[in-house]
Amino acid sequence: MPPRIREHSRAKKGTMKRLVKHLFKNHKAALIFSMICIAFNVITNLSSSIFANFTTAVLTASISPVLEGGAANPQFGMNPFTDMIEVSVMGMNLATNLTTLLIVLGSIYFVGIFASWAWNRTMAVVTQKFLNEFRKAMFNHMQDLPIRYFDTHQHGQIMSLYTNDIDTIRQFVSQSLPSLFQTGLMCITLLVTMLLNSVWMTLVVLLGTIAMFLNTKHIGGKSAKYFVKQQMSVAKVEGFIQESINGLKVIKVFNHEDESLKDFDVLNEELRYNSTEANLHGNITGPINGNIGNFVYVLTAVMGLLIFIIPGFNNLTLTYYGSINLSTFMGAVVSFLMMSRSFSNNVNNFSQQVTFIVMGMAGASRCFDLMDEKKEIDEGYVSLVNVRYDENGEMIETSEHTHDFAWKHPHGDGSLTYTPLKGDILLKDVDFSYTGEKLVLKNVNIYAHPGQKIALVGATGAGKTTITNLINRFYDIADGKIRYDGININKIKRADLRRSLGIVLQDTNLFTGTVMENIRYGKLDATDEEVYEAAKIANAYDFISRLPDGFNTVLSGNGSNLSQGQRQLINIARCAIADAPVMILDEATSSIDTRTEKLVQEGMDKLMEGRTVFIIAHRLSTVQNSDAIMVLDHGAIIERGTHAQLIEQKGTYYQLYTGAFELE
């Protein structure tokens, strides 16, 4: 069982700082604009509380002469005509004041609505652009990781990074991050405003806030923990489903459906439990905080009443009310209550975001783990270039595509040498271990001159495929030397090394696209005629022509609409079009029937002409015409020679060939 993606119950230290740094790297201007818009939105929300107090004061000042009558004017009530004019003037003043207030308030709300629309739209665009860049950075880094990483990590869980964990980052960037800024700015502004109005009522609100934070820490903390576990359970379920889909035929062949369902039930039950606990705690946090806010609202109103009715109590506030009447004080209390309600709601909104923040940071931490994996170290400096020959037979580097290649080898003194690409491979005293402990290959020596066919035979696990993995540097050797045309392959750039190798594996990999696109995968700039020629070499042209749309037939699901043999023929055609001087055939014909194998073998014989070829085969009939046959056992070469020589020796190869014992 390969190790799983590291499971973090919480984010690593510095994850939020690193994520925000990534976010601001390319979107600084848009984020600053969003913060400005959020600030305007906060001002708009506060304006209702501020204007409630101000409007009460204006109304009181406008109508107090009418209410107070003669107290305001000793002559008031003596002359009805004069009184009517005075009341009319006061009414006009009241109407003017109210109109002015409504215009100002309406303008502020209009700005707030525009600001809210602007920052929401901006953040939506920024979020998707950022996620696009983040996924691209992850995928780009993943492609540079060594094969060892994918051999030791479950593919389904790697996929989960791009789906579930990226989605938690989306939620953090698009919702939690703006909410944090908006809530923080709103709470600070409200707190300062409330303190300027009344210290005692503000203390009541702060006590309620402490209670809400304690509830969030106790219950909300459990919710966040289970939400993170839920994400990890989803990754496990997705990994299991992916493996089950890939191995569905095996499951059905061995009637393993019930056992597979039991294994799935265990993972699915874990997901159900974690999701239930996460939502139980998450759904109750908000209502509890909301009721605490309601309780604080009542206590604040009671405190306001005490300030008004207890003599001298209001002297303890920052704002001294002095000799105030009921209408003025009620306006101040109503304004404060609106601010306290807004403050409690913002604290509750913050508590609701805690879960998503924790989930986002845990998801980001796992994504950063992938991005922190060490890439394949490419210390090579020898490159593969196209060359042409002048009239003197000298090689000249050219940008044109020719069938002649050379290794461009720069030296320390600034000089360049060009070594013709011939396909001469030498493995000398090679040792290798996958884990650094037990050697898989021991003192392996192989030489393959240009144009030779070297066959590797032996039981499963003998080290045949490992040798080919070392030639293309999927893994690096522990000791010894591997030389390509006399050059240490560690000096050759990995991409150029692999470009010079054509590989046909036992397991075919066809991509979603047309047949022509899949063959052209071996040479992206190949013409249609070159694709047709490669298909003819692989003896795939006839069956492809009979497909519904011929070479334009769309393949999907790894070519599930083709037979195993047909898929392998396309794979061989892909190798043919690459026109590499060295070919590696790893059980290339193992999944092809005898009749098809004969056709493929004829095509491969044409393909192998003039090329160095490494053949790994269990069918010994396919390696009889090899120039040299290497028999491996437990990572060591125990016999070597031609087919005739090995038969004459009557050793292990002879026993394999005559069926004295099987390869497996």
SULUR-V295378 format. One line per field, one symbol per residue. psi: psi as a letter, one per 30 degrees, with the letter a starting at -180 (. if undefined). Layout:
psi->???
This chain:
psi->klklkkjkflllkgeeeeeeeeefefheeeeeeeeeeeeeeeeeefeeeefeeeeeeeeeeefeeeefbfefjffkfejeeeeeeeeeeeeeeeeeeeeeeeeeeeeeeeeeeeeeeeeeeeeeeeeeeeeeeeeeeeeeeefgllfeeffgkkeeeeefefdeeeeeeeeeefeeeeeeeeeeeeeeeeeeeeefekeeeeeeeeeeeeeeeeeeeeeeeeeeefeeeeeeeeeeeeeeeeeeeegeeeeeeghgeeeeeeeeeeeeeeeeeeeeeeeeeeffeeeeeeeeeeeeeeeeeeeeeeeefjkfeffflejjfbjlleeeeeeeeeeeeeeeeeeeeeeeeeeffeeeeeeeeeeeeeefeeffkklkjjglfklklkllkafggkkkklfljlgkllkjjklfgflkkkkkjehjkkkjhkkkkefgdkkekjhkjkkjlkfljkkjlllkgfgeeeeefeeghflklelakkkjhfkkfffkkeeeeffgkkkjlejkjkljaleeeeefffjfgkleeeeeeeeeeghfeeeefflegbfgkkklhhhfglleeeeeeeeeeeeeffhkfkkjjjhfgfgkleeeeeeeeeeeeeefkglkkkkkkejfffgegkekkkjkjhgkjfkkaleeeeeefhbeeeeeefgelle.
